[in-house]
C-alpha cells in the first residue's frame, strides 16, 4: 500500500478534528457543587482512563507541585518481513524501556525528562551471526504548556509540548544507527472527559534530528499521531482502544539516501488497574498492525505489548 503525504495529511487532519472531542486528566478534578434542581454529577477518578502508550500525553499537564513518575516497557518481536521482494531483511526482538518524569511547575506548566534504554537481539542474517544491541537512548527533556484546562472550567484540555532529545546514546556497531544526536520535537495534544465514564486523549506532532549520528546515519523527520479512548467502569478499572501512527522520511548514510522511509499504524485494546489510595496505576496495551508500508524489505512486528506503571507524588 502506498500512502502519499497529501493523503496522510488528510487522514491526520480528519482525525485531529474528531479528537477535539477528547482527552483526560492525570490530576484530580474539583467536585461540582450540587444545586437544588440538578443532581451532582459523579467525577471520574484522577488516574482513570490514563493512556497506556507512553507516546500519548494528551492535553494535560502535571498538577502544580506534583511529580508523575511513569515506567513504560514495550516488547516487539520483529519476525515478519514486510515488502520482501525476494531481498530479505534481518529479523530481531526489540525491547524498549522508558522512565517519564513529569513535574507540575504550575497548574498549567510542567517540565519533564525521559531517560530510556533499548535492548535488541538481532537474529543471524546471511553470514552474519546473532548480535546484541543495547544501551541508553537519546534522553528527552522539555516542557508542556496547557492553554485550556477542563479542570479550570474549559470544555476540554489542550496543551503544546516542546522538547529536545540529547545525544546520550552510544557510538559503535553494537548501538542503534543514527542515535547519539541532538534532535527536537513538538506536538499539540487534547483531552476530553465526559464524567464519569468516558475519556479521550490525542497528540499530533513531529521529531526532527539535527545532525548525523551513529554509523554515519542521519535520520529525517518523523510525523506522529496517537490517540486513546477509555471507558471507566469505576475508580479501579477501565478499558479502552489506543492507536499510534508514524510516518518517517528516508534516512541518509554517509550522504547517500537509504530509501528506508515507512508509514505504519498500530491499533489495539488497553486496560488500566488503578489504586487511588496509593496514587498508582498499572496499564497494559496490545497493539496490532493495520497499516504497514515500507520502501525496502523491513522486519516488522505483528504484535506489540506495552506495559505502564505510574505513580503521582505530592508533598
N, C-alpha and C positions, 0 to 999 in steps of 0.2 A: 504494500500500500504506500503511495506517495502522498505526502501531506505538504502542500505549499505553505509558504509563510503567510500569504494572504488568507488562505483557508484557516490556518491555525489562529491567526489574529481574530477572525470572525468567531471561531469557537470560544476563544478566551473572553472576548467582549460580551458574547451572549451569556456565558456562564457568570461573568462578573456582574452583569445587570441582574441576573437571577439571585446572585448571592448577596445583593443589597438587602435581601430579606433575612440576613443571617448573622450569627456568631455569638459566643458566650463569654462569661466572665470567670476568671480564676479567683476572683475576690468575692467575698460575701456581700450581698446586696442589702440595702436598708429596707426594713419592713414598711409596707404601705400602712397608712393609718386607716382603720375602719371608719366608715360613716354610718349614719342612721339608716340609709337606704341601700347601700351597696355592701355586700358581704366581702370581707377581706380575702384577697387572693393569696393562696399559699405560695411562698417564694421557693425557687429552686435552690438546692444546696450549693455553696460556693465552689465546690470541686466537681460537681456533677456535670457530665457531658463534655469533659475536657478531651480535646482531640488526642489520639494516641500517637499519631505520626509526628515526630519532632519538628518537621518542616512547617507544620501548621501552627501559627501563633494567633491568627485571627485579629480582631480589632481591639484587643485588651492589653493593658499594661499591668505590671505587678502593682498591687495596692501600696500605698505610702508606708514606708518603714517596714516592709515585709520582704523576705527573701524566699524565692521559689527555687528549689533545687530539683532538677528533673534528670533522671538517668534513662537513656534510651539505648536499646540494643536492637540491631537489625541483622537478620540471618538470611542469606541469599545463596542458593546453590545454582550457579550459572552453568548448568549442564546441557542446555538446549541451544543448539547453534541455529541462529535465525539468518535468513538471506544467505544461505551457504554458497550456492552457485558452484559447488564442487571444490571450493578452495579451502574449506575448513577454518576452524578457529580454535584457540586454546580455551578449554573449559577450566572452571575454578569454583571454589567456595569462597564466599565473601562475607566477613563479619565486621560490622561497624558498631562502635561504642562511642556515645556522646554524653557529656555531662553539661547540662544547661543551667547556668547560674543567673537568675534574674532578680534584680533588686529595685524596689519602688522608691525612687528618689523623692517624687511627689506622687499624688494620686493619678497623675496623667503622664509622668515621665519615668521611664525605667532605663537602667543600664544593664547590660548582660555580657557574659563571656561564655564561650562554648569550646572547651577543650575536647579533643577526640582521639580515638585510637582505632586503627584498622588491622585486621588480620586476614590475609588472603592466602589460600592454598591453591597454587596453580598445578593442574594436572600435567603429566608428561605430554609433550607435543613434538611430533616428528622425532628428531634425535635429541630433543631437549628433555632432561629429567624433571621430575616434580620439584617445585620450588615454593618456599615460604616467603611471602612478602608481608611485613608487619612493621608497625611503628606509629608515631603520633601523626595526626592530621595537621593541616594548617588551622590553628585555633582562630575562632571568630571573636570579635569584640565590637560592640555597637550600642545603639540606643533606640528606644521607641517613644514616640510622642502620640498619645491618644487624644485626638482633637474632638471626638464625640464620645460620650460615655453614657451607656444606658443606666448605670448606677447613679449618675448625676441627673437623670431625668430625660435624656435624649432618647429618640426612638430606637436607636441601635448604637453599637460601639464601633468606632473606626480609628485606625492608627496607621502611622507611617513608620517604617524602620529603615535605618541606615547602619551599615556595618562594614568592617574591613576584616579580611582573613589574613593573618600574619604568617610569615614564612617559617613556621615551626616544624614543617615536615622535614624528612631526611633525604639526603642525596645518596645515590648508589643504585646498582642494578636490582637490589632487593627491596626497593621502595617505589611507590607509585610514580609513573611518568607524569610530568607536568606539575608535580607538587613542589613545596618549598618556595612559594612565591607570594607576593602581595597581590591581593585582589579586593574588589569592593562589591557590595551588593546593596540593593534597595528593594523594598516591597511595600505594598499597601494591603491592609487587612481589615476585615469587617466581621463583626459578631452580632448575632441577634438571638435573644432569649424570649420565648413565649412561656411564661410561668404557668404551671410548674413543670411541664413535661418536655418541651422542645428547645433544642439549641442547635444553631448552625454557625460554623466558622469557615472563613475562606481567606486565602492570600494569593496575590499575584505579584511577580517581581522578576528580578534577573540577578545573575552573578557574572562579573567581568574580571578575569585575570588581567594583570598589567604587564607581565614580563614572562620570559622563558624560564621554565622550571626544570625539574629533574629529568635527566635523559635527553636534554635538548628539545623538550616538547613545550610548545606554547599553546595553551588551551584558549578557546574562543568563548563567546557569550553563551550562557545557558539561560533560557527563559523558563520560568517555573509557574505552576498554578496548582494549588491544593485546596481541598475542601473537605468538610466533615459535618454530618448531621447525626445527632444523638437523640434518642428518646429516653427520658429519665423516668424509671419506674418508681424510685424512691431515693432517699439521700445516700443509699449504699450501692445502688446498682443502676447502670444504664447500658444500652446497646446502640449501635449506630452503623453508618456506612461512610467510608472515607475513600478519597481518591487522590492521586498525585500525577501530574503531567509535567514532563520535562522535554524541552527541545534544545539540543546542543549543536552549535555550529562546528565545522571542521577544525581540528587542531593542525598545528604545523610542527614538523620535526626537522630541525636544522634548516628552517626556511622553506621546506617542501610540504605542500598540503597532504595530509594523511587521509583525507576523504573518509573520515570516521564520524561524521555528523549523524545524529539519530533523533527520533521522536518516539517516546514511549509513555504509555498511560497505564496505571495500575489502579484497580478498584477492589474493595473487599470489606467484610464486616469487621466491627470493632466492639469492644466491651470494656467497661471500667467497673472496678470494685473500689468503693470509697470508704474511708474510715474517718468520718468527720471529727471524732473525739481526738484523734492524733493528727488531724490536718494532713492526711496522707491518701494517696490513691494508687492503684495498680491497674494498668491497661494493657490489652492485647489486641493486635490488629493483624489480620491475614489478608494479603493483597494478591490479586491475580491479574495477569496482563489482559488488556482489552485492545491495546494498540502498540505494535512494535514495528518500527520502520527504521532500518539501518542501511547506511550507504555501503558497508562492507560486511562480510561474514562476522557475526558477533555472538559470543556466548552470552545467553540471556537466562534470567531466572523465571521459571514457571510459577513460582510462589515466593512470596516474601513474608516473613514472620517478624513483626515488630512488637517489642515489649517496652513498657514505660512505667517507671516507678517515680512518683513525685511526692514532695512534702513542702508545706508552707511553714516558714519560721517567722515568728514575731517576737519582739521584745520591747 
